[in-house]
Amino acid sequence: MKQIVLTCLALGVMAGCGGEFSDEATTSSPVTLLTKGAAGTSADTHRLLAFDKTPDKNCVLNHAFASGDVLTVAAGSYRFVTLADADCFGLPAAGTTEAIRFDALLTLKPDTPLKAVLASDPAEITYPGTTIYTATLKPATCLLRLTLADAPEGLVLSLKNMPSGLSLSGVYPADVATTPYPLQPGDNLCLPTGADAVVEYREPGEGSATGTIDLGITFEAGYIYSTRLQWNEGGLSLKSKVEIWNKGDETSGEAS
């Protein structure tokens, strides 16, 4: 059975450190930084990334803050993104903006498990003019609940086409850079996919069976996906019903 349920995962928030972005000129403007929607969080610090709206899309601010802090911002137009618990990615320390771009993935650290990350949608901000910025945080990851039946011991599984990092824009195109991501029976945190999720499997031993299974649906942030894979002689198969709940509407169909 493969079930997809829109959910808000309870997540912890990772504290940042340092980071300043101020201009003493008369064109600077104070702004109060607020967050909401982070149900279940316990820490009080978040990471604010601001990007230049020019074609370069470079990061001009990497700032750690607690909700309610006041920041002085130079006059201009920006694109703001707020993250929480994103230390599993190659996010530089607060105050460092090099190698951060709005149109590039924030790559997952090597050999680091993915965390349940919170992120806000990009917000168009202009100063002076804006006095309060509120980041509405929501899950940037999804959850794959995987059940294996009659599989041989040592079977290796991976999500073949998981993006290699977090999209700060929240958009994952079909041609997004991907890397195989290890899976195990039970719960697996995943990033959204730009196309139908594909599971790759490899039976242990020389001359063993290998293959892929298209799960038939694109992973989206904030959803739980449950699927059952059945091992038959020579490989895995997927025969499951898909049920989707979204804003009270229910649809169903065959995934195999």
PyMOL commands that set and color helices and strands:
alter all, ss='L'
color gray80, all
select strands_A, chain A and resi 2-6+29-36+45-52+59-66+70-73+76-84+105-107+118-119+123-127+132-136+138-139+142-149+156-163+165-167+178-183+186-190+196-202+210-218+223-232+235-238+241-246+249-254
alter strands_A, ss='S'
color yellow, strands_A
deselect
rebuild
show_as cartoon
